[in-house]
Amino acid sequence: MTKDIFVYIETRQNIVAEVSLQLLSEARKLKGQYAEKGMNHDVVAVLPGYQIENLTPILFRYGADKVILCEHEKLKEATTQHTTKVLADVIRHCQPDSVLIGATVIGRDIAPRVAARVDTGLTADATIIEVDMTSDTSLLLVTRPAFGGNLFGTIVCPNHRPQMATIRPNVFEKIEKEANQGEIIRFETELDATDWVEILKREVQQAKANDIAKARIIVSAGRSMVKHMDLIRSLADTLHAEVGASRGLVETGVLGKDVQVGQTGKTVRPLVYIACGISGAVQHTAGMDKAECIIAINSDPNAAIFQIAHVGIVGDAVTILPKLTEELNKILN
Ligand SMILES: Cc1cc2nc3c(=O)[nH]c(=O)nc-3n(C[C@H](O)[C@H](O)[C@H](O)COP(=O)(O)OP(=O)(O)OC[C@H]3O[C@@H](n4cnc5c(N)ncnc54)[C@H](O)[C@@H]3O)c2cc1C
């Protein structure tokens, strides 16, 4: 019988991706649900890389009971070829019950390849994962948006193991636990001698803006703000916030896709999200509805954004924003 929840740990330049820590913490919640059913599942972090043992304490701190350390010189970079091979080998050898992978560029690339190699299914871009408490199996109920975000589908994988899912960054919270040590298992695998892809040079692209996925405060602009970005930026400056946008605004070309919030943009979890002239389409709210406090300014009292806003201001953002900025400036600066 298969057991345990495996989480693929993605690293870049010896730093663990935030999403991997978020998934460890979520796996811990699943472990708790299994315990209620009398099942003992461990949370196991699978860490491929080279000379990366120093990263194991943080994995224990965010939820791992065990770490499977797969060290090989060829795993220095997370290449498709070698990462896929090592993950498939670990799964075949350890027979986990489920495998969670961050839906990053790397995770989205390797997850379907691994699923195909180990002959199982994959639910991509999940937003909710729960243990099915109604059956005596270890079945997971994995929910993801479907049909452009208008519906949510819950997908199960009853006949194959492991149950695999990718989850976008910031959908789950990372939660620290007290212990920062546990069992480390070394896993040796043979990797192809020849590389499909040879990395000749690595150029780090300078970020155009700070990453909105990490921002504590976001002032976000909708399509109607296209000619009023100065008002958005000045409120953001006052609050030391980042500027985000709906796809409606990004389509006008005034801001890049890197600040788009939503289903086809980024998922954000700031303390405060100020939505200015944003209608609140599900594809947008899917990326920001977990913000601690949502403030919406919209001239249409029936705008969908007001259904999830904690504070709603009905009115013309072009008039409201300068006044709001002026008042906040008096208090803050
Ligand atoms: C597959 C798919 C994926 C998508 N992914 C995303 C995504 O990731 N992110 C995303 O945002 N969208 C996404 N969309 C698009 C989404 O459905 C909406 O079309 C988009 O979010 C609308 O942007 P908006 O609210 O800025 O514009 P609009 O729909 O044009 O709404 C503008 C709003 O501004 C208000 N307004 C107008 N003037 C003012 C004013 N002066 N003051 C105050 N309020 C004013 C209006 O009342 C209205 O509510 C996706 C769509 C599809 C089909």
The ligand as a Gaussian input file, in Angstrom:
#p B3LYP/6-31G(d) Opt

LIG

0 1
 C       -9.162000      32.420000     -19.665000
 C       -9.183000      33.811000     -19.096000
 C       -8.196000      34.187000     -18.217000
 C       -8.214000      35.477000     -17.669000
 N       -7.226000      35.814000     -16.772000
 C       -7.301000      37.023000     -16.150000
 C       -6.340000      37.408000     -15.165000
 O       -5.386000      36.672000     -14.855000
 N       -6.488000      38.596000     -14.558000
 C       -7.510000      39.473000     -14.867000
 O       -7.572000      40.566000     -14.259000
 N       -8.404000      39.147000     -15.813000
 C       -8.322000      37.961000     -16.472000
 N       -9.235000      37.668000     -17.451000
 C      -10.128000      38.738000     -17.912000
 C      -11.327000      38.961000     -17.000000
 O      -12.376000      38.110000     -17.381000
 C      -11.837000      40.428000     -17.122000
 O      -12.123000      40.679000     -18.475000
 C      -10.814000      41.455000     -16.644000
 O      -10.395000      41.155000     -15.312000
 C      -11.487000      42.832000     -16.653000
 O      -10.571000      43.814000     -16.270000
 P      -11.117000      45.176000     -15.606000
 O      -11.969000      44.850000     -14.438000
 O       -9.955000      46.059000     -15.406000
 O      -11.944000      45.826000     -16.793000
 P      -13.487000      45.990000     -17.073000
 O      -14.183000      44.687000     -17.106000
 O      -13.561000      46.849000     -18.286000
 O      -14.063000      46.769000     -15.817000
 C      -13.754000      48.088000     -15.531000
 C      -14.403000      48.447000     -14.195000
 O      -14.026000      49.773000     -13.871000
 C      -15.155000      50.467000     -13.367000
 N      -14.921000      51.895000     -13.666000
 C      -14.937000      52.526000     -14.863000
 N      -14.571000      53.821000     -14.715000
 C      -14.324000      54.000000     -13.390000
 C      -13.916000      55.102000     -12.616000
 N      -13.639000      56.295000     -13.176000
 N      -13.787000      54.961000     -11.282000
 C      -14.043000      53.758000     -10.674000
 N      -14.439000      52.690000     -11.369000
 C      -14.561000      52.790000     -12.709000
 C      -16.342000      49.874000     -14.082000
 O      -17.528000      50.028000     -13.306000
 C      -15.911000      48.403000     -14.208000
 O      -16.364000      47.682000     -13.069000
 C       -9.230000      36.400000     -18.024000
 C      -10.219000      36.000000     -18.913000
 C      -10.209000      34.726000     -19.448000
 C      -11.302000      34.326000     -20.393000

